[in-house]
Amino acid sequence: MDPIVTVQDAVTAFADWIEPTNAELDAIEQELPLILADVDLLDAQIITLDRTPTELDGRRIRRARRRALAARVALLNRTAGTSLPGGAA
């Protein structure tokens, strides 16, 4: 006879392995300005989904796009100075 294992046992058996590592948390923290800028852009776009965009909506979307692009460039400039593992360039 085979023992019956509940789904809860199978899920919680690996709970210690699911937690993000410190390196992953640092990477998320480094990308946080870009994530927040992308969320602002999505918010500006979502506002205009159910109505005709006004001039103010257009400006809000353009500003949010510029902020997201600037955050992307800043992140790329920060990470461009770091070297790749193994000494590859």
Backbone bond lengths (Angstrom), bond angles and torsions (degrees), N, CA, C in turn:
res aa  C-N    CA-C-N  psi(-1)  N-CA   C-N-CA  omega(-1)  CA-C   N-CA-C  phi
1 M - - - 1.426 - - 1.536 109.61 -
2 D 1.336 116.99 135.46 1.459 121.77 179.02 1.525 110.23 -90.37
3 P 1.335 116.50 135.71 1.473 117.85 177.26 1.534 110.34 -71.26
4 I 1.303 115.40 146.52 1.463 120.87 178.94 1.532 107.85 -91.23
5 V 1.323 115.60 125.67 1.467 121.20 178.69 1.518 107.42 -108.00
6 T 1.305 115.89 129.58 1.460 118.60 179.78 1.524 109.99 -76.26
7 V 1.301 115.35 158.99 1.458 120.44 178.55 1.519 110.27 -63.33
8 Q 1.328 117.20 -36.95 1.462 120.63 -179.47 1.523 110.96 -59.48
9 D 1.338 117.43 -41.57 1.463 120.26 178.40 1.520 110.95 -63.21
10 A 1.313 116.66 -39.83 1.460 119.69 -179.21 1.523 111.48 -68.35
11 V 1.323 117.59 -36.14 1.464 121.19 -178.77 1.519 111.20 -74.53
12 T 1.302 117.47 -46.07 1.465 120.36 -176.12 1.518 112.91 -80.42
13 A 1.313 117.76 -8.73 1.456 119.73 179.23 1.522 111.31 -65.28
14 F 1.336 117.38 -27.81 1.456 121.02 -177.74 1.525 111.87 -112.99
15 A 1.305 118.47 23.60 1.461 121.81 -175.97 1.524 111.81 -60.58
16 D 1.331 118.60 -35.50 1.465 120.54 179.95 1.516 112.04 -66.82
17 W 1.309 118.18 -26.24 1.461 121.38 -177.46 1.527 111.92 -84.97
18 I 1.307 117.72 -15.38 1.456 121.26 -175.60 1.518 112.18 -80.00
19 E 1.304 118.94 -26.14 1.461 122.40 -176.90 1.533 110.71 -60.62
20 P 1.343 117.81 140.04 1.464 119.95 178.31 1.526 110.60 -70.06
21 T 1.311 114.54 148.87 1.456 119.72 178.57 1.523 109.31 -78.02
22 N 1.323 115.96 168.67 1.471 120.23 177.77 1.523 110.69 -63.00
23 A 1.320 117.69 -36.01 1.465 120.71 178.86 1.524 111.11 -65.13
24 E 1.335 116.43 -40.02 1.465 119.90 178.17 1.527 111.33 -66.95
25 L 1.325 117.08 -39.97 1.460 120.64 177.20 1.524 111.26 -64.78
26 D 1.344 117.12 -38.71 1.467 120.68 176.99 1.521 111.08 -64.74
27 A 1.329 116.95 -39.35 1.466 120.51 178.68 1.523 110.86 -65.12
28 I 1.323 116.90 -40.20 1.468 120.53 177.74 1.521 109.98 -64.46
29 E 1.317 116.34 -43.01 1.467 120.07 179.44 1.524 111.46 -63.13
30 Q 1.317 116.58 -36.80 1.457 120.43 178.84 1.531 110.79 -68.99
31 E 1.314 117.83 -33.35 1.470 122.15 -179.04 1.530 112.87 -89.15
32 L 1.323 117.98 -2.39 1.459 121.09 -175.19 1.529 114.15 -57.42
33 P 1.347 120.78 -42.12 1.471 118.56 177.48 1.532 112.88 -59.29
34 L 1.320 117.40 -38.20 1.461 120.90 177.21 1.525 111.00 -67.51
35 I 1.317 117.23 -41.81 1.453 121.31 179.15 1.527 110.23 -61.12
36 L 1.326 116.93 -45.82 1.462 120.77 -179.63 1.524 111.81 -66.17
37 A 1.336 117.18 -36.96 1.467 120.28 177.48 1.527 110.48 -66.39
38 D 1.326 117.37 -39.31 1.465 120.64 177.60 1.533 110.92 -66.37
39 V 1.333 117.15 -36.74 1.464 120.52 177.08 1.527 110.08 -64.62
40 D 1.337 117.26 -41.79 1.466 120.27 177.28 1.522 111.10 -61.85
41 L 1.326 117.23 -40.31 1.459 120.76 177.82 1.529 110.64 -63.43
42 L 1.317 116.46 -44.65 1.465 119.57 177.93 1.523 111.70 -62.26
43 D 1.332 116.67 -40.03 1.462 120.08 177.64 1.523 110.85 -61.00
44 A 1.325 116.73 -43.56 1.463 120.56 179.93 1.528 110.57 -64.61
45 Q 1.316 117.40 -36.96 1.465 120.51 179.33 1.527 111.59 -73.44
46 I 1.321 116.97 -38.09 1.466 121.08 -179.22 1.527 110.73 -64.82
47 I 1.329 116.75 -36.17 1.461 120.55 -179.71 1.521 111.05 -57.78
48 T 1.325 117.24 -33.53 1.466 120.70 -174.86 1.531 113.43 -91.88
49 L 1.314 118.86 3.29 1.459 120.51 -176.46 1.522 113.66 -66.07
50 D 1.305 117.23 -39.36 1.460 119.16 -173.27 1.532 113.56 -102.36
51 R 1.316 116.80 14.99 1.459 119.41 178.49 1.522 109.53 -151.96
52 T 1.299 115.61 167.68 1.466 120.29 175.94 1.527 108.01 -75.42
53 P 1.336 117.80 126.30 1.469 119.94 -178.14 1.532 111.42 -63.28
54 T 1.312 114.86 135.08 1.450 120.84 176.05 1.521 109.05 -89.85
55 E 1.318 116.41 176.88 1.467 120.18 177.27 1.527 110.18 -62.75
56 L 1.320 116.51 -38.13 1.460 120.50 177.99 1.533 111.00 -63.80
57 D 1.330 117.18 -40.64 1.468 120.84 177.34 1.524 110.74 -62.02
58 G 1.325 115.40 -41.93 1.468 119.66 178.22 1.514 111.97 -61.24
59 R 1.325 115.96 -42.76 1.476 119.57 177.65 1.514 110.91 -64.62
60 R 1.328 116.92 -41.15 1.466 120.95 -179.93 1.528 110.38 -61.66
61 I 1.330 116.89 -42.59 1.473 120.54 179.51 1.520 110.68 -66.92
62 R 1.340 117.14 -43.46 1.468 119.43 179.20 1.527 111.49 -62.36
63 R 1.346 116.81 -42.28 1.470 119.83 177.79 1.518 111.10 -62.57
64 A 1.324 116.95 -43.27 1.464 121.17 -179.99 1.527 110.47 -65.15
65 R 1.342 117.03 -38.86 1.473 120.19 176.39 1.524 111.28 -62.55
66 R 1.331 116.15 -43.66 1.473 119.54 179.39 1.522 111.15 -64.02
67 R 1.345 117.03 -40.63 1.468 119.80 177.89 1.521 111.35 -64.29
68 A 1.332 117.22 -40.92 1.464 120.53 179.08 1.519 110.55 -65.41
69 L 1.332 116.70 -41.25 1.463 120.06 178.41 1.524 110.86 -65.59
70 A 1.327 116.80 -42.51 1.466 120.05 178.47 1.528 111.15 -63.17
71 A 1.324 117.16 -38.73 1.467 120.52 177.89 1.517 110.62 -66.08
72 R 1.345 116.95 -38.74 1.472 120.63 176.67 1.522 111.40 -62.86
73 V 1.324 116.06 -44.82 1.467 120.54 -179.98 1.521 109.95 -64.43
74 A 1.334 117.39 -42.86 1.464 120.37 179.01 1.527 111.05 -62.03
75 L 1.326 116.80 -40.80 1.468 119.94 178.56 1.525 110.63 -65.71
76 L 1.315 117.01 -42.77 1.464 119.98 178.35 1.521 111.52 -63.61
77 N 1.324 116.91 -40.41 1.460 119.72 178.82 1.517 111.58 -66.26
78 R 1.338 117.48 -36.10 1.468 119.92 177.76 1.513 111.24 -68.52
79 T 1.335 117.41 -41.15 1.457 120.25 -176.37 1.517 112.27 -82.74
80 A 1.334 118.65 -15.81 1.466 120.79 179.41 1.523 111.52 -68.05
81 G 1.318 117.08 -26.70 1.455 120.40 -179.31 1.521 112.89 -78.62
82 T 1.318 117.94 -16.13 1.457 119.73 -179.58 1.509 109.63 -83.82
83 S 1.312 116.31 145.88 1.470 119.72 -179.79 1.517 109.82 -90.25
84 L 1.291 115.57 156.32 1.457 121.81 179.16 1.522 109.65 -80.06
85 P 1.323 118.36 152.71 1.455 119.69 178.43 1.525 111.21 -64.67
86 G 1.299 115.73 144.11 1.452 120.99 178.98 1.519 112.59 86.93
87 G 1.327 117.52 3.06 1.451 120.82 177.11 1.516 113.46 80.41
88 A 1.318 118.66 7.19 1.461 120.63 178.81 1.519 109.36 -71.64
89 A 1.301 115.94 148.25 1.461 119.14 -178.70 1.501 110.66 -110.39
